[in-house]
């Protein structure tokens, strides 16, 4: 009635309505508060203005000015209906928000009610929820009336649409499903450290046990895989790798990259996060990377490190090239201080297609050595004015050619040529490399001997000694 009266009389002052239960009539009043200093003329009166209407008015009183309510029947009914509906909806949304905001991360069951522009509306009984298109797995299809189980990821208070947002792709769904299926996880004996997913394709879960007698991986897999199979069925065939968590980053990385077998892992610590260089056998490279890089990407997310994977043949080629360059430089007596420190200065006058202006710009940008130039990305060169994509690639190719160009050997010293493609298998190569390094022992303590070559030398010596020993039995290999 108050709202209808304000609309009917086109007034902006506060209006209050009163209903007489005995007569069944409504009355409406304009409300004015009596104050010493008026700040809101629409809602306040000074004492002098109030006493003109009510002589006994005092500071703090309310003055009610009656207004007509005739002819407000239909308008008042519509306004009352609209306001009641709005207030009831607001109260319902507040109640739902208060009920579900503390349940974020829990799994709920519902029924598919309808589809709206790619979103799925779920009937939860008392209210509705929504599964946005971005939270749906592209491998799953649902029909109206079908049962669905999803995890609550958000509860909002916006006036339109369902308040509860569900997800079928969130890793918390996988964690909650394991809690439901594995009693050891539910009671806290086995803890899920981290979980990552490529929805509908593959997931990796890192678990560890608080008790030494409990196998965390075996507890999650269950007898003949019964526990994990029920989760796979719920996720419509998503493959799940269960990995035992380890505080040792190398061990954890080897487990996370399963099913590939890792030969070697080296850790480089950066300011932001660790960086792992992983070496695998040639036939294991595609398995370690996975379909569209999925396996290495999930492993990187699981352990929180950036991972670079190389095959053994690539690493051997790099080491062979570095060793050949070092030996030739030492043999020709060209171990100058700059070369000994691993830096070869660039004579830009010999660079094809590079003018003096561009050469000077490259020097100012810090490209004074071949090593710095080869280590740069083409984008770093393209920033320089006058250097385009083709020119930058030509410069990098020329720098790499200059670094790998063989030098003339010194008199009386014969050096083996380094073929572009190794003709020896892995064991022969490592044995030959070890022998060459032993014969050049005097160089190993020199200033120009690369650290990475020395490291490979130690590996080669260890592998040569291991090759001379008797082969282990099948049981010993299995134990190892």
Secondary structure, DSSP 8 states (H G I E B T S, - for coil): -HHHHHHHHT--S-EEEEE-TTT--EEEEEEEEE-SS-S-TTTEE-HHHHHHH-TT--TT-EEEEEE--TT-HHHHHHHHHHHHHHHHHHHHHHHHHHHHGGGTT-EEEEEEEEEETTEEEEE-SSSEEEE-GGGS-TT----TT-EEEEEEEEE---SSS-SEEEESS-HHHHHHHHHHH-HHHHTTSEEEEEEEEETTTEEEEEEEESSTTS-HHHHHH-GGGHHHHHHHHHTTS-EEEEEE--SSHHHHHHHHTTTS-EEEEEEE--SSS-EEEEEE-GGGHHHHH-GGGHHHHHHHHHHT-EEEEEEHHHHHHHHHHHHHHHHHHHHTT---HHHHTT--B--GGGSTT--HHHHHHHHHTT--BHHHHHTS-HHHHHTSTT--HHHHHHHHHHHHHHHH------TT-------SS--S-HHHHHHHHHHHHHHTHHHHTSTT--HHHHHHHHHHHHHHHHHHS----HHHHHH-
